[in-house]
């Protein structure tokens, strides 16, 4: 059975310390919310807390029609597009795309992950440079 170290390059996520304490990815799912709250409390000045427990990096682009539920962290260079629905418990890495009408819930997206359109991503950990095709769940 594949372990976290087999599946992921932990140098491409802010959740490296958190994930390294588990053997299998599904073991990490129930603690994502607490991990995001802890990580959010120590982010640098490049992040703004745009609403309670919602942190967005200064270089991220968030469409005015997107919803960011708490807790969540949107990383540098990330684009959150029109009508994206981040329900909460989402750590979105650097240079990601959260596309139009994409829904995220209880997820870790490593750096350079693309969920460009009409995706549901829940209770998931997507590794570095993952890409979800249109309409996939």
ABEGO torsion letter per residue (X at the ends): XBBAAAABBAAABAAAAAAAABABAAAAAAAAAAAAAAAAAABBAABBBABBGBBBBAABBBBAABBBBOBBBBBBGBBBBBGBBBAEGBBBBBGBBBBBGBBBBGBBBBBGBBBABGBBBBGBBBBBGBBBBBGBX
